[in-house]
């Protein structure tokens, strides 16, 4: 009586009897190319060495399979994925708030932060807030935002051009 097959692996590579192709290109445990052979025959050869036949490139024609230990292969793939996730940089949106009649020193301080954020690889949303009568002088806010864009032209590009949203004007810069 044949033992029932385990369900096919949902995640990770197909191995041994779960390989669906009839023929595979086989690479042994030492990295030698054994050529194209029937899957059944390759599984038997892998079992003789005490390893599994693991499909490493299923989209090739014929698929490429290696003699490997499945558990070790999955473990190393998981470690690689975790390491990649750890080192990847997510891009945040940092916000700098200004007023249309900003003083020179305040402007320079805020520009230092803008440059710092852009060099770190983050996007910067610059919000120009208008209060009271300042709202009727939108050109002053636009002039400040234009000045910001000119000063950061070498390291950043304008992702969203200045636009009014209620009582504030917004502009988004992203690293080049």
C-alpha positions as CSV (number, residue, x, y, z in Angstrom):
1,X,0.0,0.0,0.0
2,X,1.4,3.4,-1.0
3,X,1.7,6.0,1.7
4,X,-0.5,9.1,1.1
5,X,1.3,12.2,-0.3
6,X,1.7,15.2,1.9
7,X,0.0,18.3,0.6
8,X,2.2,20.3,-1.9
9,X,4.2,23.1,-0.4
10,X,2.3,26.4,-0.5
11,X,5.3,28.6,0.2
12,X,8.9,28.0,-0.9
13,X,10.2,25.9,-3.8
14,X,8.7,22.6,-5.1
15,X,10.8,19.6,-4.2
16,X,10.9,15.8,-4.9
17,X,7.5,14.5,-5.9
18,X,5.9,18.0,-6.0
19,X,8.0,18.9,-9.1
20,X,5.4,18.9,-11.8
21,X,7.6,18.8,-14.9
22,X,8.6,15.5,-16.4
23,X,12.2,16.5,-17.3
24,X,14.5,18.8,-15.4
25,X,18.0,20.2,-15.8
26,X,19.9,18.8,-12.8
27,X,22.8,20.3,-10.9
28,X,24.3,18.0,-8.2
29,X,25.4,18.9,-4.7
30,X,28.9,19.9,-5.8
31,X,27.5,22.4,-8.5
32,X,28.2,20.0,-11.5
33,X,25.6,20.2,-14.3
34,X,24.4,16.7,-14.9
35,X,22.2,17.7,-17.9
36,X,18.5,17.2,-18.6
37,X,17.0,14.0,-17.2
38,X,13.6,12.6,-16.1
39,X,12.4,14.0,-12.8
40,X,11.9,10.5,-11.3
41,X,15.4,9.5,-12.1
42,X,16.8,12.7,-10.7
43,X,14.9,12.2,-7.4
44,X,16.4,8.7,-7.1
45,X,19.9,10.0,-7.6
46,X,19.3,12.8,-5.0
47,X,18.0,10.2,-2.5
48,X,21.2,8.1,-3.0
49,X,23.3,11.1,-1.9
50,X,20.8,11.7,1.0
51,X,19.4,15.0,-0.3
52,X,16.2,16.3,-1.9
53,X,15.7,17.4,-5.5
54,X,14.7,21.1,-5.2
55,X,13.4,23.2,-8.1
56,X,15.5,26.4,-8.0
57,X,14.4,27.9,-11.3
58,X,10.8,26.8,-12.2
59,X,10.4,29.2,-15.1
60,X,13.3,28.0,-17.2
61,X,12.7,25.5,-20.0
62,X,13.3,22.8,-18.7
63,X,13.1,23.8,-15.0
64,X,16.4,23.8,-13.1
65,X,16.6,21.5,-10.1
66,X,19.4,21.0,-7.5
67,X,20.4,18.4,-5.0
68,X,19.8,20.2,-1.7
69,X,18.5,19.8,1.8
70,X,15.1,21.4,1.6
71,X,14.9,22.5,5.2
72,X,18.3,24.2,5.0
73,X,17.4,25.8,1.7
74,X,14.2,27.3,3.1
75,X,16.0,28.5,6.3
76,X,18.7,30.3,4.3
77,X,16.1,31.9,2.0
78,X,14.2,33.1,5.0
79,X,17.4,34.6,6.6
80,X,18.2,36.4,3.3
81,X,14.6,37.8,3.1
82,X,14.8,39.0,6.7
83,X,18.2,40.7,6.1
84,X,16.9,42.4,3.0
85,X,13.9,43.7,4.9
86,X,16.2,45.0,7.7
87,X,18.4,47.0,5.4
88,X,15.7,48.5,3.1
89,X,15.1,52.2,3.6
90,X,11.5,53.4,3.7
91,X,10.8,56.9,2.4
92,X,9.0,59.1,4.9
93,X,7.3,62.4,4.3
94,X,8.7,65.1,6.7
95,X,6.8,68.3,7.1
96,X,8.3,71.8,7.5
97,X,5.8,74.6,8.3
98,X,6.5,78.2,7.4
99,X,4.8,81.6,7.3
100,X,4.9,84.1,4.4
101,X,6.7,86.8,6.4
102,X,9.4,84.4,7.8
103,X,12.5,86.0,9.1
104,X,15.9,85.3,7.5
105,X,17.4,83.3,10.4
106,X,14.2,81.2,10.8
107,X,14.2,80.6,7.1
108,X,17.9,79.4,7.2
109,X,17.2,77.1,10.1
110,X,14.3,75.5,8.3
111,X,16.3,75.2,5.1
112,X,19.0,73.3,7.1
113,X,16.4,70.8,8.1
114,X,15.0,70.5,4.6
115,X,18.4,69.7,3.2
116,X,19.0,67.2,6.0
117,X,15.8,65.4,5.3
118,X,16.4,65.3,1.6
119,X,19.9,64.0,2.1
120,X,18.5,61.2,4.3
121,X,16.3,60.2,1.3
122,X,13.0,61.5,2.7
123,X,10.4,63.6,0.9
124,X,9.7,67.0,2.4
125,X,6.3,68.6,2.4
126,X,6.6,72.4,2.9
127,X,3.4,74.0,4.3
128,X,3.0,77.7,4.0
129,X,0.4,78.8,6.6
130,X,-1.6,82.0,6.1
131,X,-3.4,83.9,8.9
132,X,-5.8,86.7,8.7
133,X,-4.9,89.3,6.1
134,X,-1.9,87.3,4.9
135,X,-4.4,85.2,2.9
136,X,-4.9,88.1,0.5
137,X,-1.1,88.2,-0.2
138,X,-0.6,84.7,-1.6
139,X,2.2,86.0,-3.8
140,X,4.4,86.4,-0.7
141,X,4.0,82.8,0.2
142,X,4.6,81.8,-3.4
143,X,7.8,83.8,-3.4
144,X,9.1,82.0,-0.3
145,X,8.3,78.6,-1.8
146,X,10.0,79.5,-5.1
147,X,13.1,80.5,-3.1
148,X,13.0,77.1,-1.3
149,X,12.7,75.3,-4.7
150,X,15.6,77.3,-6.2
151,X,17.9,76.6,-3.2
152,X,17.2,72.9,-3.2
153,X,17.3,72.5,-7.0
154,X,20.6,70.5,-7.0
155,X,19.5,67.9,-4.5
156,X,15.7,67.8,-4.9
157,X,13.0,67.9,-7.5
158,X,9.5,69.3,-7.1
159,X,7.1,66.4,-6.8
160,X,4.0,68.5,-6.2
161,X,4.0,72.2,-7.3
162,X,2.7,74.8,-4.8
163,X,-1.1,74.8,-4.5
164,X,-3.6,76.3,-2.1
165,X,-5.6,74.1,0.2
166,X,-7.8,76.3,2.4
167,X,-5.6,78.6,4.4
168,X,-2.3,76.9,3.5
169,X,-0.1,76.5,0.4
170,X,1.6,73.1,0.0
171,X,4.7,72.0,-2.0
172,X,6.4,68.5,-1.9
173,X,10.1,68.0,-2.7
174,X,11.7,64.6,-3.2
175,X,15.3,63.6,-3.5
176,X,16.8,63.4,-7.0
